Amino acid sequence: MTERLRLRRKEKKDGLKENAVTETYLKVRSYECDSFGHVNNAVYLNYLECGRMDVLESGGFTLGALKARGVLIVVRRIEIDYKAPAKEAQHLLVRTYLKTHTRMKGVFGQEIIKQPDDILAVKADVTWVFVDDNGRLIPIPDFFKEALHF
C-alpha cells in the first residue's frame, strides 16, 4: 500500500455486489487541514476516491485492467454534504456501496464517519459512467454488470 491514508481495508459481503458495503479506514494528515485545523473540504473528495478505488479493486477492476478492456469509469457528478469537521490525526471510516444504477450510469453512496465516536462527517452521492477509449459515453459494460450482479 502506498503512503496514502489507508490504515486497513475491510469488505463486508462480496466487495462489488449490489448491497455490499466496502469500508476503508483513513487517518487525517496535518497537511490536509486548513488554518482552522479542520480537514479542507476538497480533501474529502480524495478520501471518497480512496473508498471508490477500494470497491473497484476488490472486484479486480484497477484502472489498468479497465483500460485494457478499452473502457474507463469516470465520475460525472458528486453531491456532498459536510456534516461535522474532522481534525488532524483523527481516524476516519469511508463506507461505499452501490446505491442505484440504470443502463448508462450508477451512483455510489458514500459516508465518512469519524472514529471512534461514529460521528457522520460527510455524506455523498457519486454518479459514475463508463466511457470508451475516445472518451465517449457508453452503456455500463456487461462484465461490470455481472460483477455487481445487476
LINMO-V662427 format. One record per pair of residues at least 12 apart in sequence whose ideal C-beta (glycine too) atoms are under 10 Angstrom apart, sorted by the first residue. I is the first residue (numbers start at 1). J is the second residue. D is the distance in whole Angstrom. If there is no record, write none. Layout:
i=I j=J d=D
i=I j=J d=D
//
This chain:
i=3 j=29 d=10
i=4 j=26 d=8
i=4 j=27 d=10
i=4 j=29 d=9
i=4 j=46 d=9
i=4 j=47 d=10
i=4 j=50 d=7
i=4 j=53 d=10
i=5 j=24 d=9
i=5 j=25 d=9
i=5 j=26 d=4
i=5 j=27 d=6
i=5 j=28 d=8
i=5 j=29 d=7
i=5 j=32 d=8
i=5 j=43 d=9
i=5 j=46 d=8
i=5 j=47 d=7
i=5 j=50 d=6
i=5 j=92 d=8
i=5 j=94 d=9
i=6 j=24 d=6
i=6 j=25 d=7
i=6 j=26 d=6
i=6 j=27 d=8
i=6 j=50 d=6
i=6 j=51 d=10
i=6 j=53 d=10
i=6 j=54 d=8
i=6 j=94 d=10
i=7 j=24 d=9
i=7 j=25 d=4
i=7 j=26 d=7
i=7 j=27 d=6
i=7 j=91 d=7
i=7 j=92 d=9
i=7 j=93 d=10
i=8 j=23 d=9
i=8 j=24 d=9
i=8 j=25 d=5
i=8 j=26 d=10
i=9 j=22 d=7
i=9 j=23 d=7
i=9 j=24 d=5
i=9 j=25 d=7
i=9 j=50 d=9
i=9 j=51 d=9
i=9 j=53 d=10
i=9 j=54 d=5
i=9 j=55 d=10
i=9 j=57 d=9
i=9 j=58 d=8
i=9 j=94 d=10
i=10 j=22 d=8
i=10 j=23 d=5
i=10 j=24 d=8
i=10 j=25 d=8
i=10 j=54 d=9
i=10 j=93 d=9
i=11 j=23 d=7
i=11 j=24 d=9
i=11 j=54 d=8
i=11 j=55 d=8
i=11 j=58 d=5
i=11 j=59 d=10
i=11 j=96 d=10
i=12 j=95 d=9
i=12 j=97 d=9
i=13 j=97 d=9
i=14 j=58 d=8
i=14 j=59 d=9
i=14 j=147 d=10
i=14 j=149 d=9
i=15 j=54 d=9
i=15 j=55 d=7
i=15 j=56 d=9
i=15 j=57 d=9
i=15 j=58 d=3
i=15 j=59 d=5
i=15 j=60 d=9
i=15 j=61 d=10
i=15 j=147 d=9
i=15 j=148 d=10
i=16 j=55 d=6
i=16 j=56 d=8
i=16 j=57 d=10
i=16 j=58 d=6
i=16 j=59 d=4
i=16 j=60 d=9
i=16 j=61 d=8
i=16 j=98 d=8
i=16 j=144 d=9
i=16 j=146 d=10
i=16 j=147 d=5
i=16 j=148 d=5
i=16 j=149 d=8
i=17 j=58 d=10
i=17 j=59 d=9
i=17 j=97 d=10
i=17 j=98 d=8
i=17 j=147 d=8
i=17 j=148 d=6
i=17 j=149 d=5
i=17 j=150 d=9
i=18 j=97 d=9
i=18 j=98 d=5
i=18 j=99 d=10
i=18 j=100 d=10
i=18 j=101 d=8
i=18 j=106 d=10
i=18 j=145 d=10
i=18 j=148 d=5
i=18 j=149 d=5
i=18 j=150 d=6
i=19 j=97 d=7
i=19 j=98 d=7
i=19 j=99 d=10
i=19 j=148 d=10
i=19 j=149 d=9
i=20 j=55 d=8
i=20 j=58 d=9
i=20 j=59 d=10
i=20 j=96 d=9
i=20 j=97 d=7
i=20 j=98 d=8
i=20 j=148 d=9
i=20 j=149 d=9
i=21 j=55 d=9
i=21 j=95 d=6
i=21 j=96 d=7
i=21 j=97 d=5
i=21 j=98 d=9
i=21 j=109 d=9
i=21 j=111 d=10
i=22 j=51 d=7
i=22 j=52 d=9
i=22 j=53 d=10
i=22 j=54 d=5
i=22 j=55 d=5
i=22 j=56 d=9
i=22 j=57 d=9
i=22 j=58 d=6
i=22 j=59 d=10
i=22 j=94 d=8
i=22 j=95 d=7
i=22 j=96 d=5
i=22 j=97 d=7
i=22 j=98 d=10
i=22 j=108 d=10
i=22 j=110 d=10
i=23 j=51 d=8
i=23 j=54 d=8
i=23 j=93 d=6
i=23 j=94 d=7
i=23 j=95 d=6
i=23 j=96 d=8
i=23 j=97 d=10
i=23 j=113 d=9
i=24 j=47 d=8
i=24 j=48 d=9
i=24 j=50 d=6
i=24 j=51 d=5
i=24 j=52 d=9
i=24 j=53 d=9
i=24 j=54 d=5
i=24 j=55 d=9
i=24 j=92 d=9
i=24 j=93 d=7
i=24 j=94 d=4
i=24 j=95 d=8
i=24 j=96 d=7
i=24 j=110 d=10
i=24 j=112 d=9
i=25 j=50 d=10
i=25 j=54 d=10
i=25 j=91 d=7
i=25 j=92 d=7
i=25 j=93 d=6
i=25 j=94 d=8
i=25 j=115 d=8
i=26 j=46 d=9
i=26 j=47 d=6
i=26 j=50 d=7
i=26 j=51 d=9
i=26 j=86 d=9
i=26 j=90 d=9
i=26 j=91 d=7
i=26 j=92 d=5
i=26 j=93 d=8
i=26 j=94 d=6
i=26 j=112 d=8
i=26 j=115 d=9
i=27 j=88 d=9
i=27 j=89 d=7
i=27 j=90 d=7
i=27 j=91 d=6
i=27 j=92 d=7
i=27 j=115 d=10
i=28 j=43 d=8
i=28 j=47 d=9
i=28 j=86 d=6
i=28 j=87 d=7
i=28 j=88 d=6
i=28 j=89 d=6
i=28 j=90 d=5
i=28 j=91 d=8
i=28 j=92 d=7
i=28 j=114 d=9
i=29 j=43 d=9
i=29 j=88 d=7
i=29 j=89 d=8
i=30 j=87 d=10
i=30 j=88 d=5
i=30 j=89 d=8
i=31 j=43 d=9
i=31 j=88 d=9
i=32 j=44 d=9
i=32 j=46 d=8
i=32 j=47 d=9
i=32 j=86 d=9
i=32 j=88 d=8
i=33 j=85 d=9
i=33 j=86 d=9
i=33 j=87 d=7
i=33 j=88 d=5
i=33 j=89 d=10
i=33 j=90 d=10
i=34 j=85 d=9
i=36 j=85 d=8
i=36 j=87 d=9
i=37 j=85 d=8
i=37 j=86 d=10
i=37 j=87 d=6
i=37 j=88 d=7
i=38 j=82 d=10
i=38 j=84 d=10
i=38 j=85 d=4
i=38 j=86 d=7
i=38 j=87 d=6
i=38 j=88 d=9
i=38 j=121 d=10
i=39 j=82 d=10
i=39 j=85 d=7
i=39 j=86 d=4
i=39 j=87 d=7
i=39 j=88 d=8
i=39 j=90 d=8
i=39 j=92 d=9
i=39 j=112 d=9
i=39 j=121 d=8
i=39 j=122 d=9
i=41 j=80 d=8
i=41 j=82 d=6
i=41 j=85 d=10
i=41 j=122 d=9
i=43 j=86 d=9
i=44 j=78 d=10
i=44 j=80 d=7
i=44 j=82 d=7
i=44 j=86 d=8
i=44 j=92 d=9
i=44 j=94 d=10
i=44 j=110 d=10
i=44 j=112 d=6
i=44 j=121 d=8
i=44 j=122 d=5
i=44 j=124 d=8
i=45 j=75 d=9
i=45 j=78 d=7
i=45 j=80 d=8
i=45 j=122 d=10
i=45 j=124 d=9
i=45 j=126 d=10
i=47 j=86 d=9
i=47 j=92 d=7
i=47 j=94 d=6
i=47 j=110 d=9
i=47 j=112 d=6
i=47 j=121 d=9
i=47 j=122 d=8
i=47 j=124 d=10
i=48 j=75 d=9
i=48 j=78 d=7
i=48 j=80 d=8
i=48 j=94 d=7
i=48 j=96 d=8
i=48 j=108 d=9
i=48 j=110 d=5
i=48 j=111 d=9
i=48 j=112 d=7
i=48 j=122 d=8
i=48 j=124 d=6
i=48 j=126 d=7
i=49 j=75 d=8
i=49 j=78 d=10
i=49 j=94 d=9
i=49 j=110 d=10
i=49 j=126 d=9
i=50 j=92 d=10
i=50 j=94 d=6
i=50 j=96 d=9
i=51 j=92 d=10
i=51 j=93 d=9
i=51 j=94 d=4
i=51 j=95 d=7
i=51 j=96 d=4
i=51 j=97 d=10
i=51 j=108 d=8
i=51 j=110 d=6
i=51 j=111 d=9
i=51 j=112 d=8
i=51 j=124 d=9
i=51 j=126 d=9
i=52 j=73 d=9
i=52 j=75 d=8
i=52 j=94 d=9
i=52 j=96 d=6
i=52 j=108 d=6
i=52 j=110 d=7
i=52 j=126 d=7
i=52 j=128 d=8
i=53 j=96 d=9
i=54 j=94 d=8
i=54 j=96 d=7
i=55 j=94 d=10
i=55 j=96 d=5
i=55 j=97 d=8
i=55 j=98 d=8
i=55 j=108 d=7
i=55 j=110 d=10
i=55 j=148 d=10
i=56 j=73 d=7
i=56 j=96 d=10
i=56 j=108 d=10
i=56 j=128 d=10
i=56 j=144 d=9
i=56 j=147 d=9
i=58 j=96 d=10
i=58 j=147 d=10
i=59 j=143 d=10
i=59 j=144 d=8
i=59 j=147 d=5
i=59 j=148 d=8
i=60 j=147 d=8
i=61 j=73 d=8
i=61 j=143 d=9
i=61 j=144 d=7
i=61 j=147 d=7
i=66 j=130 d=9
i=66 j=141 d=9
i=66 j=143 d=10
i=66 j=144 d=9
i=67 j=133 d=8
i=69 j=130 d=10
i=69 j=133 d=10
i=69 j=141 d=7
i=69 j=143 d=7
i=69 j=144 d=9
i=70 j=131 d=10
i=70 j=132 d=6
i=70 j=133 d=5
i=70 j=134 d=10
i=70 j=138 d=9
i=70 j=141 d=9
i=71 j=130 d=5
i=71 j=131 d=7
i=71 j=132 d=6
i=71 j=133 d=8
i=71 j=138 d=7
i=71 j=140 d=9
i=71 j=141 d=6
i=71 j=143 d=9
i=71 j=144 d=8
i=72 j=129 d=9
i=72 j=130 d=7
i=72 j=131 d=5
i=72 j=132 d=8
i=72 j=133 d=8
i=72 j=135 d=8
i=72 j=138 d=10
i=73 j=106 d=9
i=73 j=128 d=5
i=73 j=129 d=7
i=73 j=130 d=6
i=73 j=131 d=8
i=73 j=140 d=9
i=73 j=141 d=9
i=73 j=144 d=8
i=74 j=128 d=7
i=74 j=129 d=6
i=74 j=130 d=8
i=74 j=131 d=6
i=74 j=135 d=9
i=74 j=137 d=9
i=75 j=108 d=9
i=75 j=126 d=6
i=75 j=127 d=7
i=75 j=128 d=6
i=75 j=129 d=8
i=76 j=104 d=10
i=76 j=105 d=7
i=76 j=106 d=10
i=76 j=107 d=10
i=76 j=126 d=9
i=76 j=127 d=5
i=76 j=128 d=6
i=76 j=129 d=5
i=76 j=131 d=10
i=76 j=137 d=9
i=77 j=105 d=9
i=77 j=107 d=9
i=77 j=125 d=8
i=77 j=126 d=7
i=77 j=127 d=4
i=77 j=128 d=9
i=77 j=129 d=9
i=78 j=108 d=10
i=78 j=110 d=9
i=78 j=124 d=6
i=78 j=125 d=7
i=78 j=126 d=5
i=78 j=127 d=8
i=78 j=128 d=10
i=79 j=107 d=9
i=79 j=123 d=9
i=79 j=124 d=6
i=79 j=125 d=5
i=79 j=126 d=8
i=79 j=127 d=8
i=80 j=110 d=9
i=80 j=112 d=10
i=80 j=122 d=6
i=80 j=123 d=7
i=80 j=124 d=4
i=80 j=125 d=8
i=80 j=126 d=9
i=81 j=120 d=9
i=81 j=121 d=10
i=81 j=122 d=7
i=81 j=123 d=5
i=81 j=124 d=7
i=81 j=125 d=9
i=82 j=112 d=10
i=82 j=121 d=7
i=82 j=122 d=6
i=82 j=123 d=9
i=82 j=124 d=10
i=83 j=111 d=9
i=83 j=112 d=9
i=83 j=113 d=10
i=83 j=114 d=10
i=83 j=119 d=8
i=83 j=120 d=5
i=83 j=121 d=6
i=83 j=122 d=6
i=83 j=123 d=6
i=84 j=112 d=10
i=84 j=113 d=10
i=84 j=114 d=7
i=84 j=117 d=10
i=84 j=119 d=5
i=84 j=120 d=7
i=84 j=121 d=5
i=84 j=122 d=8
i=85 j=114 d=9
i=85 j=119 d=10
i=85 j=121 d=7
i=85 j=122 d=10
i=86 j=112 d=7
i=86 j=113 d=10
i=86 j=114 d=6
i=86 j=115 d=10
i=86 j=119 d=9
i=86 j=121 d=5
i=86 j=122 d=8
i=87 j=114 d=9
i=90 j=114 d=6
i=90 j=115 d=7
i=90 j=116 d=10
i=90 j=117 d=10
i=90 j=119 d=10
i=90 j=121 d=9
i=91 j=113 d=10
i=91 j=114 d=8
i=91 j=115 d=4
i=91 j=116 d=7
i=92 j=112 d=5
i=92 j=113 d=7
i=92 j=114 d=6
i=92 j=115 d=6
i=92 j=121 d=7
i=92 j=122 d=9
i=93 j=111 d=8
i=93 j=112 d=7
i=93 j=113 d=5
i=93 j=114 d=8
i=93 j=115 d=6
i=93 j=116 d=10
i=93 j=118 d=8
i=93 j=121 d=10
i=94 j=110 d=6
i=94 j=111 d=7
i=94 j=112 d=5
i=94 j=113 d=8
i=94 j=121 d=10
i=94 j=122 d=9
i=94 j=124 d=10
i=95 j=109 d=8
i=95 j=110 d=7
i=95 j=111 d=5
i=95 j=112 d=8
i=95 j=113 d=7
i=95 j=123 d=10
i=96 j=108 d=6
i=96 j=109 d=7
i=96 j=110 d=5
i=96 j=111 d=8
i=96 j=124 d=10
i=96 j=126 d=9
i=97 j=109 d=5
i=97 j=110 d=8
i=97 j=111 d=9
i=98 j=128 d=10
i=98 j=148 d=6
i=98 j=149 d=10
i=98 j=150 d=8
i=99 j=125 d=6
i=99 j=126 d=9
i=99 j=127 d=10
i=100 j=125 d=9
i=100 j=127 d=9
i=101 j=128 d=9
i=101 j=140 d=7
i=101 j=144 d=10
i=101 j=145 d=8
i=101 j=148 d=7
i=101 j=150 d=6
i=102 j=139 d=9
i=102 j=140 d=8
i=102 j=150 d=10
i=103 j=139 d=5
i=103 j=140 d=7
i=103 j=145 d=9
i=104 j=129 d=6
i=104 j=130 d=8
i=104 j=137 d=7
i=104 j=138 d=8
i=104 j=139 d=6
i=104 j=140 d=7
i=105 j=127 d=6
i=105 j=128 d=7
i=105 j=129 d=5
i=105 j=130 d=9
i=105 j=137 d=9
i=105 j=139 d=9
i=105 j=140 d=7
i=106 j=126 d=9
i=106 j=127 d=7
i=106 j=128 d=6
i=106 j=129 d=8
i=106 j=130 d=9
i=106 j=140 d=7
i=106 j=144 d=9
i=106 j=145 d=10
i=106 j=148 d=8
i=106 j=150 d=9
i=107 j=124 d=10
i=107 j=125 d=5
i=107 j=126 d=7
i=107 j=127 d=5
i=107 j=128 d=7
i=108 j=124 d=8
i=108 j=125 d=7
i=108 j=126 d=5
i=108 j=127 d=8
i=108 j=128 d=7
i=109 j=123 d=8
i=109 j=124 d=8
i=109 j=125 d=6
i=109 j=126 d=8
i=110 j=122 d=8
i=110 j=123 d=7
i=110 j=124 d=5
i=110 j=125 d=8
i=110 j=126 d=6
i=111 j=123 d=5
i=111 j=124 d=8
i=112 j=124 d=8
i=128 j=140 d=9
i=130 j=144 d=7
//
